[in-house]
Amino acid sequence: MRQDPNNYWEQLERLEKLIRASELKAGIIFSFHSLIIGLFIDRIGQFQPVIQSSKVFVVLAFLWMACVLVSIFYCFKCFKPQIELKYDKNVFFFRDAVYGFGDVDAFTKKIMEVCSGEEIYEQLSQQIHIESKIIDQKFICVQKSIKFFGLSFIFVILSLAFWIITI
């Protein structure tokens, strides 16, 4: 029974969309942090009296900044996940395509050989596997970033409420 490689290609296309979606989410979270930090720095003078007189506000601000930094860390980690797995050379892995088979003629010969036989299914399956691992790591990072974004937002609200009460 002959398999259809289009099913594999469609799966890879779906995985690529998930990779872009995770990176978009991380980018949006990062943008919100940038906006909130910018507003805080722009209005630091208004908070100066409460910063100087209240340790509670300073602690809340410190907790907010710590959550922001952790959230931003996970945003960056989403953009560059560290996946280190050992696979055989694969014509569909971008790094192997460039460096794994020698010059362009050797690569061309190898990819034509792979695509004309049953080896295409094995190599496409490996590509699907590694992209799935990458996506899993990206979404773990996005979830952690969202969690710390939520915590930072809570600390912002508490800080603002404390500031308003002390005015």
N, C-alpha and C positions, 0 to 999 in steps of 0.2 A: 504494500500500500504506500503510495507516494504522498508525502506531506506537502502542505502548501506553505512556503516560506512567508507569504504575505501576512499570515497570522502572527508570526514573530515580528515582522516589521511594524505591524499595527500596534502590537504590545509595546515595542520600543518607542513608538511615537507617543503613546499614552503616558509612558514613564517620563519622557522628556517634558510633557506638559505638566506633570506633577512636580518635576524639578523646578520648572519656571514658577509654578504657583507657590512653592515653599519659599523661593527666593523673593518673590513679590511680597509675600507676607512679612518676611524679615525686613525688607526695605521699608515697608509701611510702618512697622514698629519703630525702626530706627528714625524715620522721619518724625514721628510723634515725639520721640525722646528729644530730638534736636529742637523741635518747636517749643516744648515745655522748658528745656534748659535755656533756650534763647530768651523766652519770656522772663524766666527767673533772673537771669543775669542782667537783662535790660532794666528790671525793676529792683535790683539789689539794694538801691538806696532807700526804698520804701520799707524794706525789711530790716535795715540796719539797726534801728532802736530795739526791736524784739530780739535780734541776733545777739546784741550786746547784753541784754538784760535777762534773757530766758534760756536756761540750759535745756528745757524741754523742747523748745523750738529748734535749738541746735541739734539735739539728738534726733528729732523727727527729720530735719533736713539731712543729717548724715545718713539715716536709714533710707531716705528717699534716694540719695545719691548712690548709695551702695546697691540698691535694687536696680537703679538705672544702669550702672556699670555692669552688673551681672547680666542684665537683659541685653545690653549692647554686645557683650562678649558672646552670648549665644546667637545673636544676629550675625556677627562676623563668622562664627563657627559654622553657621548654616551656609554661608557663601563658600566656605572651604572645608568641607568635611574630610576627616582623616580616615580613609578606608585603605587598609593595607592587606590585601589578600593575594595569595599566590595562585596564578592561573598559568596555563600554557600560553604560548604566543597566540594571539588572536587577531585576525585581520580586521576585526571590527572595533578593537580597542584603539583609541586614537594614538596613544603613545607607541603601541606596537606597530601600527600602520606606518609611523614615521621612522622608528628606530629598530624594529624587531626583525625585519626581513632584508636588510641591506639597502641597496639602491632602489629606485623607482621601478626598474625593470624586474628585479627579483620580487618586489611586492606585487606588481601587476600579475606576474606569473602565479604567485601563491594565491591571490584573491580569486583569480579565474579558476584555479584548481579547486579551491574551497567551495566556490559558488556552483560548480558543475557537479558536485557529488553530495554525498550524505553528510560530509563534514560541516556543511553550512548550518545544519540544525544544531549541532553541538556548539559551534561558535556563537550562533545567535542566542542560544540558551544561556551560555556563559555571560554574554553581554546583558541579557535581561536580568540575570542573577545579580551582577555587580551594580547595575543601575537601581535595582530594587533595594539593595543594601545602602546605596548612596541616598536614595529617597527616604528610607527609614531613618537614617542619621539626620538628614535635613529636617524632617518633621519632628523628631525628638527635640532638636535645637529650637525650632519655632515654638513648640509647646512650652519649653522652659522659658524662652524669651517672653512669651505671652504671660506666663505665670508671674515672672518678675516685673513685667510691665504693669500688671494688675496691682501687685503689691506697691510698686512705686506710686501708682495713681492714688492708692489708699493713703500713703504717707503725704502726698501732695494735698489731698483733701483735709487730712488731719492738721497739717501745717497751716493751711489757709484758715481753717476754723480756729485754730489756736491764735493765729495772728489777728483775726477779726475780733476775737474775744478780748485780746489784750490792748486793742486800740482804744 
